[in-house]
Structures are given as structure tokens and as C-alpha cells.
Amino acid sequence: MSKRLISLDWLRGADMVLLTLIGPIMWGVHKTWQLPAGLMRQFTHEWGSLYLWDLIMPLFIFICGAAVPLSLTKRLGPDGKSNLAYWKHVCGRVAMLWFFGLIVQGNLLQLDLKTLYPYSNTLQAIAAGYFIAALATLIRSRKVRFALPFVLAAVYSLPLAWCGDYSMEGNFAHRLEMSVLRAVLPCGSKVLEHGTWGYTWFWTTLMFGAMTLAGAASTEVLLDQRWSARRRTGVLFLAGAGLVVLGGALVPVVPAIKHIYTASFTAIAVGCSMMLYAALYYVYDVCCFRRCMTLPMLFGKCALAAYMVNNVFYGLLDTVGETVALKTGRILAEDLPFYRSLIHAVLLVLVVLAWKNFKSMSKIPRPDVAERKPLSNNSEG
């Protein structure tokens, strides 16, 4: 499979636009004009609650998995088995994402082991899920591949149900997290002192893998030529709706907690991702609708660049935004939080656009040197 899905780029870009543009602008508006508390709660992560902001990370992981059938299967050998080139690509991608994750939230640039968080970022979760998906791609049986997300989710969830509770510090994933960190981090580590704010990563890798594999299975369904496009879309949408219902039914027993990716939360998040993916596939790839594409497609094709620039240079973009706002006039100064966030967003779009143009220019092949034809016997001179 090598077909590029516009819906996948659009969904990735929309998720990134929400994270890097809409969210910060909404907080700027709130700080300036005080929006309703219920609305702004949608842009927060609260323990045991499920808001819009909680769906951003699982959607990214799902999208990464959805791209696997398009990117990894074509790298397999003619016999469908992995080769050196396959694993070189996989390990290179995993290493790059892990390194970038260490920069964004792992405090790598401080060059101090006592402040280093070895595993604490969405990019690292994507890397872990991607590696699991790379292993699963080698499984020939489609039924086994489709069953794997449920197996991983069950293996992850059972210790949470039996070995602890669902409190921030009493759950199994958190206790295992702290045990691993105490084993690998040096004495006096600030990470051990400050904790992880309830987020877990090591044991939760199983759930990252489950979400990634769910995304891969979704693309396999959408590209299954045995069914009509309408049927493929309907099957995926109904499967997503079923997961949302399942997650909702589990909530009274298993709270929906984003920080530790409980089974109820993950089912709801993956179900929503499937429904969005199915709807956008039908609109953009089946019906060939081509409106409302510019910003999502820009950020969808340059998602990693947008994420890194927004996180690594967030302070710089904010400072420039504030400086421009203050120098523009008194009205802007009075409403500084909003205009600062707005200018920040515009600057980010310009940087991402410049990066896209740079990438496009770098892919232009150099003109070949004209080959000189040998002079024939009747040539002049």
C-alpha cells in the first residue's frame, strides 16, 4: 500500500492546529475577556475527567498507526519479510522521535542527569507505538493483527484492576513508573523529587501500542478493495461508535483517566478517532471534497516541524508576539494576552510555511548536465 490519504494528512493537521494554534489562542482570549469556565475546562487535563484536550495525544498516536500500512508495508522484502533496510528505517525513526521527545519535555538540553526525564513525551509514546506496529506488520494473519490491540489493552488493564486502585499515586502503572525511575535515575534526581504529575509511560507503552495498532487496522479496513468505499467507511465508523459505547459502559467500573490510559478512556479516545477518520476519509478521499484544506494540510504535512518549533521556541515566539503587540498601539497593549497569542500563532504558521517551502525546494532535482554528443563526420567545425 502506498496511496496517500488526504484524510490522514487533514486529521493530523487539524489535531496539530488544535494543539498549537486554537488552544493557545483560546487561553489568550480567556485571559483577556474571561470566557465561561465550562468552555475553558475543555482545554485542560483533569484527573478522572474527559475533555477535548484529553483527546489530542491519543489521536496523534492513532494517526501514527494509521500511516503504518502506507509507509511500512512497502519497505518489506519481496517475500513480505523484514530486511536490513526495513529495520534501519524503523530504528532510525524511533531514535529520532525519542531524541526529540527528550528535547521537548525530557530536559535534555539542560545537560544534567538530575533533571532528565527519560520517558515523558508524546513523541516518545509515538515512537514506542511505532516500534510495536513495526513488529506487528510482520504478522501475516490479518485476524491476529486486528486482535492484538485488544490483547495489549487487556494485558495492560488487568494489573490496574487487580493491583491497586485508580488514584493518582495508588494505581499500578504509577507505582511501576516510580520503581523504574528509581532504578535508572541517579541519586538526587529532581524527577524523583517532583514526580510525574500522575502521568505514566513505561507500563502504559502497552496501551500506546494498542492505539497505534488500532490506527493501522483502521487504514487496512479503509483500503480493503473487497468492499465498496461506502461500506468500508460505514464499518469503521460503526466500529468506532461501538468502542465509544463500550468505553462509556466501562466508566462506572473503570474511570476514564487520560494520565494512565485506562481501558474506558482509551476505548472512547480510539472510538472517536475512528469515527473522525472514517468521516474524513469519505469526505476527502471518496467524495473528493477539497475545501477547508489549507491550514490543516500545511500542518499535517509538517506536523513534526510545527510541534518542535512550537515547543522548543515557545518562549521566543511569545516574547516576539508580546513585543509586537506592545509596539503596535495602546489598544493592543490593553488586550495583551489575546494579541500576544494571536501573533504567536501567525509567526508559527509563517515558520511552518517556510519549512514546507524549504522541503519542497530541497526535493527539486538538480538539472542534469547536458550530455555532449560526439561530433559526426559531417558536423561543422
N, C-alpha and C positions, 0 to 999 in steps of 0.2 A: 504494500500500500504506500503510495507516495502523493496522493491527491491532497492539495492544501485546502483546508476547510476555512472558508471566510468566517463562519460562525465561531470557530475556535479562536481565531485572532480577535474577533469582535468581543467575545466574552472575556478573554484575557485582558484586553484593553479596557473594557468597562470596569472590571474589577480593580485595575490599577488606577483608573481615573477616580473611582470612588475613594481609594486609599490615599492618593497623593494630592488630589485637587478638591473634590467635593467635601470630604471630611474636614480638612483644614479650613476651607472657606466657611463651612457651617459654624465652626468654632469661632472664627473671626466675626461672623455675623452675631453669634450669641454674645460674645464679649462686648460688642458694641451696642446691640439693641435688645438683648435678653429674650431669646426665643423660649417657647414653652419647655419646661423641664422634661416632660414626657417625650418630646421630639428629640432633645439632645441626648437622652438616655440611649437612643438608638446608635449613638456613636461612642459607646463605652463598652468595657468588658467588666461585667459584674459577676461575681461567683454565684453560680446557680441560676443565672438568668440567660435568656436567649434574645439577643438584639441583632440588628442589621450588621453592626460592626463585627460581631462574632462569626459571621459567615464568610468574611473576606479571606482569611487564611485557608480554611478547608476548600474554598472554591479554587484558590491558586493550586493547591495540591491536586485536586481533582483534574484541573485543566492540564497540569503537567502529565498526569497519567493518560488523559485523553489524547495527547500528542504522541504517546509511545508507539501505537500501531502505525503511525505515519512516518516516524523517524527511525525507529529501531529495527523493525522487521526487514527493511530494505538493506540493512547493514549485515544481515546474516549471510552465511555462505550459500552456495547453490543448493546444498543439501539441507538447508534450513537449520544448520548448526552454527554455533558461535565460532569465531576465529579471533586471531590476534587483533585485527582491526576493530572488531566489534567491542572487545573488552578495553582496548585503548581508548575508544571514543567514550564508553560508559565511565571508565575510571577518570578520564580527563574531565568530563562534565561534573561528576560527583566532587572531585577535588576542587574544581573552580567554584562551585556553589558553596562548598563548605568553607573555603577560604573567604569568600565574600561575606558569608554569614558571620564569620569571626570578626570581620572588619566592622560590620553594621552594628551588631549587638554583643559581640564577644570581647570587646575592648582590646582587640589585637594590636591596634596602633599605639596603645599605651606602653607596649613592650614590657609589661610587668606581669609575671605569672600569678601574682597575688590578686590581680583584678581580672584575670582571664576567665570568661565563661566558655567552656569547651563546646557546649551544645545548647544553643539558646535562641535560634533564629529560624524564621520561616524558610529561608533558603536552605538551611541545613536539613530541615524536615523534608523539603522537596528533594534534596539530594538522597536522603535515606529512602524515601519512597521510590525514587527513580531507580536506585540500585535494586530494590526488591522487584520492581517491574521488569528490569533487565533480566533478572533470573527467571521470572515467570514467563517471559517471552519465549524462552527455550522449551517450555512445556508444549507438546504437540496437541494435547487434548484440550479442545475449547471448553468442554464441560468442567474440566479441572481448573482451568484459568478463571472461569466465571464463579466457581465455588470458593476459590482462595480468599477473596475479600471477607466472606462470611466466616471462614475458618480463622483467619487472623483476628477478626473482631471478637470472636468467641474466646480465643486463647488470651487475648488482652483483657477482656471484660471479666472473666471468671475470678481471677485473683482480686480484682477490685470489689467484687461482690462478696467474696468469702474471707478476705484477709484485710479487714479494716472497714472503714466507713467512707462516706463521701464528703468529709470535712476537708478543709484546705490542707491540714497537716496530718490528718489521720488516715488518708487514703493510701492504698498500696503503692501506687505509682510514685507519689511524693516520697514515701519512706524509702523506696528503692533508689529514687533520684538522689537523695541526700547521702545514702550509703555509697553510691558510685562516686559522687563528688568528693566525699571524704577520703575515698581510696585513691583517687587520681590527682587531687589538688594538693599543693604544698601546705605546710602548717602556716597559719596566719592568713590564709586566703580570705579576701573580703567577700568572696562568693559564699563561703560557708557562713560568714557572719550575717550577710544580708539575706541569704536565701534566694529563692527563685520566684517569689511573689505568687506562689501557687501553681506555676506552670511546670509541666513535666515533659521530658523529652526522651530519655533512654528507653523506658518501658513503652512509652507512647509511640515509639517507632513502629510497633506492630500496627497501630491504627493509622499511622501515616501511610504505611504500605497498603493497608486495606482501602483507603481512599484513593490512592494512586491506581490501584488495580481496578477499582470501580470506574474510574475515568477511562482506563484502557478498554474495559469491557463495553462501555457506552459507545466508544468510537467503533468498535467491532460490530456492534448492533447496527449503527447508522450506516455502515458501509457494506452490510450484508446484502449482496445483489439478489439473493433468493427471494427477497420480499420487495414490495413496492416502497417508494420513498415515504408515502403517507403511512403505510403500516409500520415501517421502521421507526418513524417519528412517534407514532402513537404508542408503540410498545415501550420505547424508552421513557416517554412522558408518564405512562401509567406505572411503570416500574418505580420512577421517582416519587410519584404520588403515594405509591404503596409504602415506600420507605419512610416518607413523612408521617403517614398514619401509624406505622409501626413505632417510629420514634416517639410520637405523641402518646401512644398507648403505654410505652415503657416509662414515661416520665414519673408517674406516681411511685414506681418501684426504683427506677434508676434516674436520678436527677440529671437534667441536661446541663452539663458543665463543660464549657469550652476549654478551660485551663487544662483538664485532664482527658478530654475527648471521650467522655462516657458513651456507651452504646446508644443511648437515646439521642444525645446531641449529634453524634456522628451520623446516625440514620437520617435525622432531619436535615442536616447540612448537605449530605450527599444526595438525598432526595431532591432538595431544592436545586442543587447543581445540575442534576439530571434533567429536571423539568426545564430549567433555563436553557441548557444545551440543546434539548430536543426542539424547543420552540424556536430558538435562533437558527438551528440547522434548517428547519422547514422554511423560515422566512428568507434567510440569506443564501442557502445552498440549494434549496429545492425551488422556491419561487423566484430566486434571483433578485430580491429586493435590494436596492443599492442606495438607500438614503440613510441619514444619521450614521455615517461611517467614518468621517474624517478623524475626529479625536480618538474614538475607540480603536480604530485601525492603526493610528500612529503609535499609541501607547501599547497596543497589542503586539506590534512587530518590534518594539523597542522596550519591552517590559522590564528586562533586567537593567538596562541603562537608566530608565526612569526611576526604578526602585533605588538603585545605588546612588544616583545623583541626589534624589530627594532625602535620603538618609544620611549620607556622608557629608553633604554640603547644605544640610537643612539650616544650620545656623547662619551660614553665609548668605543664602537666599533670603532668609528672614531679615538679616541686617540690611541688605540692599533694598528689600521691599520697604522697610521702615524709613531708610534714608530718603528714598524717592518720594514716599508719602509725605514726609515732613517738609521736603523742599518744594512740594507741588503747591501747597496753599494751606490756609487756615482750616478750611472745611475738611480736608483730608486729615489734618492733624487731630481734629476733634474725633474723628471716626477711625483712629489709627489701627486698631486690631483688624477691622474688616479690610481696609485698603492694603495693609501690610500682607495679609493672607492672599488677597487678590493679586497683588503684584508678584508675590512669591509664586503663585500658580502660573502667571503669564511667563515669568522667567523660566520656570521648569519646562513649560511647553516649548519655548524657544530653544532651550538646550537640547531637549529630546529631538526636536525637528532638525537641529544642526547635526546631531549624531546620526539621524536617519540619512540625511543627505551625504554625510561623510561616508557612511557604509555603502551607499549607492554608488558614489564616485569610486570607492576602492574596488568595487566589483567590475568596473568597466575595463574590459581587456585592453591592453596596450596595443596600438596598431602595429601590425607586423611590418617589418622592414621589407620594402618591395624587393622581390627577387629579380635580379638582373638576368635577362635572357641572354644566352650566348649569341654572339653575332653570327649571322648566317653568311654564306658566301656572297649573297647579292646585297648585303646591307651596305648602307652608305657609310663612308668614313672608315 
